[in-house]
Amino acid sequence: MSSASEANAWDAGELEVAIDQAIAACDGDLRSTIRALIVANEYLESEVSELMKAVSHAYVRGRFHTYSG
């Protein structure tokens, strides 16, 4: 999902609340908030990468079948 469509998936009020919660979790320090979000994003990207490898490996070994409708 692109960042534009992700932003559209949130209603504006929910997004503002999430932003406020992230900043509050870092005691109002915007630099710490950005650092925490970058670290979280890196972690999630590595998780996605590992899952993609696992699915690809399972597919090659015939353990994962595509749906042919």
C-alpha positions as CSV (number, residue, x, y, z in Angstrom):
1,M,0.0,0.0,0.0
2,S,1.4,3.4,-0.9
3,S,1.8,6.1,1.7
4,A,-0.9,8.1,0.0
5,S,-3.4,5.3,0.2
6,E,-2.4,4.5,3.8
7,A,-3.1,8.1,4.7
8,N,-6.5,7.8,3.1
9,A,-7.2,4.6,5.1
10,W,-7.1,6.6,8.3
11,D,-9.7,9.2,9.0
12,A,-8.1,12.5,9.8
13,G,-9.1,12.4,13.4
14,E,-7.7,9.0,14.0
15,L,-4.4,10.0,12.4
16,E,-4.1,13.1,14.6
17,V,-4.8,10.9,17.7
18,A,-2.1,8.4,16.7
19,I,0.3,11.2,16.1
20,D,-0.4,12.7,19.5
21,Q,-0.1,9.3,21.2
22,A,3.3,8.7,19.5
23,I,4.6,12.1,20.7
24,A,3.2,11.6,24.2
25,A,4.9,8.2,24.4
26,C,8.2,10.1,23.9
27,D,7.4,12.7,26.5
28,G,6.8,15.4,23.8
29,D,10.3,15.0,22.4
30,L,9.8,15.1,18.6
31,R,13.4,13.9,17.9
32,S,12.8,10.8,20.1
33,T,9.5,10.2,18.5
34,I,11.0,10.2,15.0
35,R,13.8,8.0,16.2
36,A,11.3,5.5,17.7
37,L,9.2,5.5,14.5
38,I,12.3,4.9,12.3
39,V,13.4,2.0,14.5
40,A,9.9,0.5,14.5
41,N,9.8,0.8,10.7
42,E,13.1,-0.9,10.3
43,Y,12.0,-3.7,12.5
44,L,8.8,-4.1,10.5
45,E,10.6,-4.0,7.2
46,S,13.0,-6.8,8.4
47,E,10.0,-8.9,9.5
48,V,8.3,-8.5,6.1
49,S,11.6,-9.5,4.4
50,E,11.9,-12.6,6.5
51,L,8.2,-13.5,5.9
52,M,8.7,-13.0,2.1
53,K,11.7,-15.3,2.2
54,A,9.8,-18.0,4.1
55,V,6.9,-17.9,1.8
56,S,9.1,-18.0,-1.2
57,H,11.1,-20.9,0.2
58,A,7.8,-22.8,1.0
59,Y,6.5,-22.1,-2.5
60,V,9.7,-23.5,-4.1
61,R,9.4,-26.6,-2.0
62,G,5.8,-27.1,-3.0
63,R,4.4,-26.3,0.4
64,F,2.5,-23.2,-0.7
65,H,0.0,-23.4,-3.5
66,T,-1.4,-20.4,-5.3
67,Y,-5.2,-20.1,-5.7
68,S,-6.3,-20.6,-9.2
69,G,-9.9,-19.5,-8.7
